[in-house]
């Protein structure tokens, strides 16, 4: 169970950094903030569009914060079975990235709408790496039950 907790805790720390970037420096290109999208800067020319983009950015950050707090609570207070279930649920939720978001960001990357070029591939590899690590953690969690 220690491996499951360690890998999940690292994931949570990275997500906390992402939430901080989205709330406090959304235009950044660090920690998967929205500064990688050229449209972020372009939206500033249209205040009503920029407000919508900012609203959606903060909404994503808030949603991520909910997941962070729930998963953190499970890691701290949940029994071993609940921790395994939570990591399984996390894996399923992250897989949705490859259903809707990855095809979209890959298309935007092909249209030179992202900075730096190739960002979609790097993001895809990073998220696949998270998934692989979480699957390993899930395996260790199952063996600990």
Secondary structure, DSSP 8 states (H G I E B T S, - for coil): -HHHHHHHHHHHHHHHHHHHHHHH-TT-SSTT-GGGBHHHHHHTTSHHHHHHHHHHHHHHHHHHHHHHHHHHHHHHH--HHHHHHHHHHHHHHHHHIIIIIHHHHHHHHHTT-BSSTTHHHHHHHHHHHHHHHHHHHHHHHHHH-
